């Protein structure tokens, strides 16, 4: 029997990371860890308390005194902040940009890095984010870097928000995706970048089933003794 390894999945917004990671973890019998949701959670609490997403004693204290927990309810991943279910509250365009802002702050990254490593160090996990293969688990058993055409990523994001009843505009969504790409790739701390040993998967014209099947096969190969 192959052992259970750490699977690192990175890539820009809208490349399909969340959908694919959840499916892949389910098919492998692994635990799914959405690290991006953890940054959104911190951003949500910062907005709620009126704390600016910039480095300083207020943000550092907020991180130190915030419990972020990921759970599974009826097969659906949930995000809790200090015991409150914020799963739906953190999936807005505003929280997406706030998450990008707080993720550039050293105190936030240090605190969540500690939590993420604690969650994943035993293996048998699929971690999704933007710096998993480069910073969180540089020695992960296998690393993937998902990409897709920016127009396709914006369309996916637009359709996702529209399905949730959010009033969105496709052109504005494209602008937001491009800005998020720039912010994530240009930040000074743990920028979005492909690990040298990551497998690039272009999901632009692939179905979810095709992407998951390809990645599952590679994980099983990597997990062999």
Secondary structure, DSSP 8 states (H G I E B T S, - for coil): -----EEEEEE-TTSSHHHHHHHHHHHHT-EEEEHHHHHHHHHHHHHHHT--SSSSHHHHHHHHT--EEEEEETTEEEEEETTEE-TTTT-SHHHHHHHHHHTTSHHHHHHHHHHHHHHHTTS-EEEEESSIIIII-TT-SEEEEEE--HHHHHHHHHHHHHHTT----HHHHHHHHHHHHHHHHH-SSS-S---TT-EEEE-TT--HHHHHHHHHHHHHHHT--
